[in-house]
């Protein structure tokens, strides 16, 4: 995982309104300049924040995806996906 690049993208969402708008209308294009693999891009597009966190993306910055309503995320779905990873980790990854 290019955790740095994923985190950089999420940070830039918080400071660049034009990037936020691009992520709303063309999320794949918004992610294109960040050196992510196809799988990583697909995880972002699917709003799989738990998996992105597991792969090393900064958990604080992941909130920006939910904060700006991107990738189909709202507070409820964001929380559920992050909780699922925490539960899996607590169960030794067998959940």
N, C-alpha and C positions, 0 to 999 in steps of 0.2 A: 504494500500500500504506500502510495505517496502521501503519507499522513501530512507532511508539511504542505504540499500543494492543496490538499483538501481543506486544511485549516486556513491556508492563505485565501482560498476562494471564499470561505465563510466569513473571514475577517473583512475582506473587500466588500462583501454584501452590506456590511454595516456602515461603510463610509462612502459608497459609490451608488447613488440613486440610479444612474444609468445601467449599472450592472444588475441591480435589483429588477429593474424593468425588463431588461433582456432575459433574466432568469424566469420572469413571469411569462413572457410571450414566446421565448425560444430557449428553454432550459438547456438543451443539448449544446446549442451555440454558446451559451454563457459559460458552460463548463469546458468548452473545447480548448481554451488557451492555458489550461492548467496541468498538462502532462499526466493526466489520469489514465489508467488503463480502461479498456471497455467495460470490464466488470465494475470498477470503481465508479465510472460514470453511470452505469446502470443502477448501482446502489443509491447514488444521489437521486437519480430520476425516479426511483421507486420510493424515495423517502425512507430508506432503510437506515435510519440514524443509529440504531443499536449496533448494526454490523459495521458501520463506518467507525463508530467509537471503538469497537472491538479491534478494528484494524489500525487504530492509532490516531484518528482525527480528534482534535481537542473537543472535549465534551462541552465546555463553556461556549465555544464558537458554534457547535452544532445547534444551539438554541436559536441562532440567527435564521436558520431554515424555517423553523416553526414561527419565530417572531414575525417574519415577513410573509408567512403563509405560502411558502414555496414547497414544491414537490409533494403536494397533497397533504401537507402536515398542518395539524392544529395542536393545541396543547394536549388534548386527550390522546391522539395517536402518537405524538412525540413521547409522552410519558410512558405509554404502554410499550412502545418499542425499546425504550431505554431500560424499563423495568424488566423486560424479557431477557435482556442480556445480563443484567445484574442477577436475576434469578438463576439463569443458566450457569453463571460463574460461581454462585453460592452452592449450586448442586454439583460442582466439579465439571461443568460443561455437558452434563447429561440430560438437561431439561429439554 
